[in-house]
């Protein structure tokens, strides 16, 4: 399994990174990009991050099993999982289980002072 890289980058930055990698013949690992730090932090709340951690390398899990694993209410986990499925960070299998097809997540989060 691969590692999913989550980062903050604009569409232009993403496009440049992909084109440059293609020109160098470098394969790109799986990735997910947020457009801003605020969007990332609003989306990946502590509870949603716990869901990602619980799903890493676990194979498909039902919502109840996932809720037990993260120590939360089934309805709350379902709502958070729906949000993560809706934006494409996790998958839902044909039988309704939740799945993150990666063995880990690498989060790139940095910023610098404005020039």
C-alpha positions in Angstrom: 0.0 0.0 0.0 1.0 3.6 -0.5 1.2 6.6 1.7 -1.4 9.3 1.0 0.1 12.8 1.1 -2.2 15.6 2.2 -1.0 19.1 1.4 -2.1 22.7 0.9 -1.6 24.0 -2.6 -3.4 26.0 -5.2 -4.5 24.5 -8.5 -1.6 26.3 -10.2 0.9 24.9 -7.7 -0.6 21.4 -8.1 -0.5 21.7 -11.9 3.1 22.9 -11.9 4.2 20.1 -9.6 2.5 17.4 -11.7 3.9 18.7 -15.0 7.5 19.0 -13.6 7.3 15.5 -12.2 6.1 14.2 -15.5 8.9 15.9 -17.4 11.4 14.3 -15.1 9.7 11.0 -15.4 8.9 10.8 -11.7 5.8 9.0 -10.6 3.6 10.9 -8.2 2.5 9.3 -5.0 -1.2 9.4 -4.1 -2.1 12.9 -2.9 -4.9 15.1 -1.8 -4.7 18.9 -1.8 -6.6 21.5 0.1 -6.7 25.1 -1.3 -5.9 26.8 2.0 -4.6 26.0 5.5 -8.0 27.1 6.8 -9.8 24.7 4.6 -7.5 21.8 5.7 -8.0 22.6 9.4 -11.7 23.2 9.1 -12.1 19.8 7.3 -9.6 17.7 9.2 -10.9 18.2 12.7 -9.4 16.1 15.5 -12.3 13.7 15.2 -12.0 13.3 11.5 -8.2 12.9 11.7 -8.9 10.0 14.2 -11.1 8.4 11.6 -8.3 8.6 9.1 -5.8 7.1 11.6 -8.2 4.3 12.4 -8.8 3.4 8.8 -5.1 3.4 7.8 -4.1 -0.1 6.8 -7.2 -1.5 8.5 -9.2 -2.6 5.4 -12.9 -1.8 5.1 -14.7 -1.1 8.3 -18.3 -0.6 9.1 -19.4 2.6 10.8 -20.2 0.8 14.1 -16.8 -0.9 14.2 -15.1 2.4 13.3 -17.1 4.2 16.1 -15.9 1.6 18.6 -12.4 2.0 17.4 -12.3 5.8 17.9 -14.5 5.8 21.0 -17.3 7.9 19.6 -21.0 7.9 19.0 -22.1 6.0 15.8 -24.1 9.0 14.5 -21.2 11.4 14.9 -18.8 9.1 13.3 -21.2 8.5 10.4 -21.6 12.3 9.9 -17.8 12.8 9.9 -17.2 9.8 7.6 -19.9 11.1 5.2 -17.9 14.4 5.0 -14.7 12.5 4.3 -16.3 10.4 1.7 -17.9 13.4 0.1 -14.6 15.1 -0.5 -12.9 11.9 -1.6 -10.5 11.3 1.3 -12.0 7.9 2.1 -14.0 5.4 0.0 -17.2 3.6 0.7 -17.2 0.0 -0.6 -20.2 -1.6 -2.4 -21.4 -3.1 0.8 -21.2 0.3 2.6 -18.0 -0.1 4.6 -15.5 2.7 4.9 -12.0 2.3 3.5 -8.8 4.3 3.3 -6.7 2.3 0.8 -3.4 3.5 2.1 -1.0 2.3 4.8 -0.4 5.8 6.1 -0.9 9.5 5.7 1.7 12.1 5.4 0.5 15.6 6.2 2.4 18.6 4.8 1.5 21.7 6.7 3.8 24.7 6.6 3.7 28.4 6.1 6.2 31.3 5.9 6.1 35.0 6.5 4.8 37.0 3.6 7.7 38.5 1.5 
